[in-house]
Amino acid sequence: MSYRSGYVALVGEPNVGKSTLLNALLGQKLSIVTPKPQTTRHKIAGILTGSGYQVVFLDTPGLIDPRYALQEVMMSSASEAIGEADIVLFLADAGRKDALESIKGSRTLREFAGAGEKRPVILVLNKIDLLRKHELLPLIGAVSAAFPFKEIFPVSALKGDNLEELRGAIVKYLPEGNQYYPEDYLSDRDERFFAGEIIREEIFKIFREEIPYSTTVEIEEFRDSDTERKTFIRGVIYVGKESQKGIIIGKSGASLKSVGQNARRQIERLIGHEIFLELFVKVEKEWREDKEKIRRLGYR
């Protein structure tokens, strides 16, 4: 029996559930998830190895028209993932009240639907748990009539509905090939990277409006103790303005303490033992507008 392997890009507009779907397909949290759009900034590979196959999922930032340099880098990352993919999963939010109008009016969706000659493009209608049953079939029928997708799968990444069927279709369309990564690999990223992402996730959860979008996290130190089973992590939260620094720190350091406590618990679950987490806040003026600063802060 031949072995199947390939890259599968998860693409779509912000907040359609790409990261939630990736985590659900892997059966483990890999990408950070918050209710705010544009939480994902990096291309992240999630590796699923099964009997006779290996899927390398590429989670990507939500597709937008970029307004500043960081968003341009994010869109470049998404384009790169799409270019590498053997299969494209295009996600749409089926739970929106204007779901059909939104899907049919999507310029990026129309572009992807026409790309099926190069590789399979599968439409994933996510969040069907927010739909009434009698609304789903007409939506699938209307989208089928409007776009020539290879297949359409209604799923709920949050509830786990129809994920086995989707996983089976993905494996079916994978090309024959060799295994890319060892069986125990979950991602191409290391624990240091995910520690930074977890800290950034907590910032998105705690702060409102523009603050989360103006921050980024750099892990300056990540080392294991020589004498005890503990990892020491030093992280720096960068903001774009002096006024934002005070907001992140909070009165008597309360806000920064909350970020650290919540992040520490999650990082300990990730690496499986106790950590010591030290966080600092620094100002890197208008870093989102400077491609050299963006590169230095770890964006590929």
C-alpha positions, -999 to 999 in steps of 0.1 A, spaced: 0 0 0 14 34 -10 22 61 15 5 95 12 19 128 24 15 165 16 9 201 27 -26 214 34 -31 251 37 -60 264 59 -70 298 45 -99 322 48 -109 355 62 -103 364 98 -123 347 126 -137 318 105 -120 293 128 -89 282 110 -68 278 142 -97 260 160 -100 236 131 -63 229 131 -63 221 168 -94 199 164 -79 179 135 -47 174 155 -65 165 187 -43 189 206 -40 227 210 -13 241 188 -24 274 174 -36 301 198 -73 310 197 -91 341 208 -125 357 198 -106 386 182 -98 386 145 -62 384 132 -49 366 163 -28 343 140 2 361 126 26 333 117 25 304 94 24 274 117 28 238 106 7 212 125 17 176 117 -8 147 117 7 113 112 -16 83 107 -15 48 93 -1 52 58 -2 90 57 12 123 70 -6 156 67 13 189 73 -14 215 80 -3 251 75 -23 275 96 -23 310 81 -33 346 91 -67 356 80 -69 371 45 -72 409 46 -62 439 26 -31 450 45 -30 485 61 5 485 75 38 466 72 31 438 97 -1 429 79 19 429 46 43 404 61 13 383 74 -3 382 40 31 373 24 32 344 49 -3 333 39 6 334 2 37 314 8 17 287 26 -8 286 -3 20 283 -28 34 253 -9 1 235 -5 -9 203 -22 -45 208 -10 -62 241 0 -89 241 27 -109 274 23 -129 281 55 -160 302 56 -183 311 85 -216 293 80 -229 307 112 -232 343 100 -267 356 94 -256 367 60 -235 336 54 -246 330 18 -242 366 7 -208 368 25 -196 336 8 -208 344 -27 -194 380 -24 -160 369 -13 -134 380 -38 -107 357 -24 -132 328 -23 -139 333 -60 -102 333 -68 -96 301 -49 -126 283 -64 -111 288 -98 -78 274 -87 -90 239 -85 -73 229 -118 -39 232 -100 -48 213 -68 -79 202 -49 -96 231 -32 -121 220 -5 -146 245 10 -151 240 47 -183 256 60 -174 260 97 -196 268 127 -226 248 116 -235 245 152 -248 281 149 -272 271 121 -306 256 123 -308 222 105 -332 234 78 -307 262 69 -277 240 61 -288 221 30 -300 253 11 -266 269 19 -246 240 6 -268 238 -25 -264 275 -32 -226 275 -27 -223 243 -49 -241 260 -77 -219 291 -74 -184 276 -71 -167 246 -86 -151 233 -54 -137 197 -53 -159 191 -22 -178 210 4 -178 199 40 -200 214 67 -182 211 101 -181 225 136 -145 227 146 -156 237 181 -180 208 185 -161 182 164 -189 176 139 -179 159 106 -142 162 113 -136 125 107 -152 128 73 -131 159 65 -99 142 76 -107 112 54 -112 134 23 -79 152 30 -60 119 31 -78 107 -1 -65 138 -20 -30 136 -7 -4 128 -33 18 97 -29 50 106 -12 75 101 17 71 109 53 84 145 60 87 144 98 92 117 125 60 102 138 62 120 172 65 155 157 35 178 162 49 209 146 80 224 130 81 251 157 98 246 191 87 252 227 103 286 227 81 298 199 49 284 215 58 300 248 58 334 231 25 326 214 9 317 246 19 350 262 5 368 232 -27 349 235 -32 361 271 -26 397 260 -54 392 234 -77 378 260 -71 405 287 -68 437 267 -92 454 244 -93 475 212 -59 483 197 -36 472 225 -33 434 215 -26 444 179 2 468 189 21 442 209 44 413 201 64 390 223 101 380 221 115 352 242 150 364 252 159 334 274 146 298 275 168 274 295 165 244 317 179 245 352 210 224 359 199 214 393 161 210 392 133 201 366 124 237 359 126 259 328 135 296 331 118 318 305 124 355 301 99 372 277 97 408 265 64 423 255 70 450 229 45 479 224 44 506 198 38 536 221 49 547 256 12 551 267 6 514 258 34 503 282 15 516 312 -17 499 301 1 465 297 17 468 332 -14 481 349 -18 496 383 10 484 406 18 458 379 -15 440 382 -22 435 345 12 422 337 10 399 366 -23 384 353 -7 379 319 22 361 335 1 339 358 -22 327 331 6 322 305 27 303 331 0 277 337 -5 271 300 33 269 292 37 244 321 9 222 305 27 225 272 62 214 284 51 191 312 69 207 342 73 238 363 86 270 348 98 304 361 84 331 339 98 366 339 81 393 318 91 428 309 75 455 287 95 476 263 86 503 238 97 498 202 82 528 185 58 521 156 74 486 151 44 474 130 54 499 103 91 490 101 99 458 81 134 457 96 120 458 132 93 432 122 120 408 109 142 413 140 112 405 162 108 371 146 84 375 118 95 354 88 
